[in-house]
Amino acid sequence: MESEDLMNIAVGILTDVIHFIRLIVFAVLDILGVVIRPVLAGLGLLGFAMCGFYALVAPKSHFPHGEMLAIATGFIVLLVVYEMITHAIKPKARPDA
């Protein structure tokens, strides 16, 4: 009986430590989100706009359209991944609290 009590205490402590670490990581990501979201979105949109601009203004130029579209898409994908991570580790209300 005592070993089960010790196991329950250890699991409770481990759960609390994991929740604390998730809270710290979420707080840092949420604070940095004020900068990360506009920067990633802006770089993605700027890349798409540059591709469109050079395609219309100088269609025979040696501008690397494919690479710029890939980089711009990568910035947008990074923004989506960032949002998914922050949503996944967002602290939730504990039912026993």
C-alpha positions in Angstrom: 0.0 0.0 0.0 2.8 2.4 0.7 4.5 1.8 -2.6 1.2 2.8 -4.4 1.1 6.0 -2.3 4.7 6.9 -3.2 3.9 6.2 -6.8 0.9 8.5 -6.8 3.0 11.2 -5.1 5.8 10.8 -7.7 3.3 11.0 -10.6 1.7 14.1 -9.1 5.0 15.8 -8.7 6.1 14.9 -12.2 2.8 16.2 -13.6 3.2 19.5 -11.7 6.8 19.8 -13.0 5.6 19.2 -16.6 2.8 21.8 -16.3 5.3 24.3 -14.9 7.8 23.7 -17.8 4.9 24.1 -20.3 3.8 27.3 -18.6 7.4 28.8 -18.9 7.8 27.7 -22.5 4.3 29.1 -23.4 5.0 32.4 -21.6 8.3 32.9 -23.6 6.7 32.0 -26.9 3.6 34.2 -26.2 5.8 37.2 -25.3 8.0 36.7 -28.4 4.8 36.2 -30.5 4.4 40.0 -30.6 7.5 40.1 -32.7 7.5 36.7 -34.4 4.0 36.9 -35.9 4.4 40.2 -37.8 8.0 39.4 -38.9 7.1 36.0 -40.4 3.9 37.3 -42.0 5.7 40.4 -43.3 8.6 38.4 -44.8 6.2 35.9 -46.4 4.1 38.7 -47.9 7.1 40.7 -49.0 8.5 37.6 -50.8 5.3 37.0 -52.7 5.0 40.7 -53.5 8.6 40.8 -54.8 7.9 37.8 -57.1 4.8 39.4 -58.5 6.6 42.8 -58.9 9.6 41.3 -60.8 7.3 39.1 -62.9 5.3 42.1 -64.1 8.0 44.7 -64.4 11.0 42.7 -65.7 9.7 39.3 -66.9 13.0 38.4 -68.7 15.2 39.3 -65.7 17.3 36.7 -63.9 15.3 37.1 -60.7 15.1 33.7 -58.9 11.3 33.4 -58.8 11.2 29.8 -57.7 13.6 30.3 -54.8 11.8 33.4 -53.6 8.4 31.7 -53.7 9.9 28.7 -51.8 11.4 31.1 -49.1 8.2 33.1 -48.8 6.1 29.9 -48.5 8.6 28.7 -45.9 8.0 31.8 -43.8 4.3 31.3 -43.9 4.7 27.6 -43.0 6.9 28.7 -40.0 4.1 31.0 -38.9 1.6 28.2 -39.0 3.9 25.9 -37.1 4.5 28.6 -34.5 0.8 29.0 -34.0 0.2 25.2 -33.8 3.0 24.9 -31.1 1.6 27.8 -29.0 -1.9 26.4 -29.3 -0.7 22.9 -28.3 1.2 24.0 -25.2 -1.3 26.6 -24.1 -2.0 26.0 -20.4 -5.4 24.6 -19.7 -7.4 24.8 -16.5 -6.8 21.7 -14.4 -10.0 20.1 -13.2 -8.5 19.3 -9.7 -7.3 22.9 -9.1 
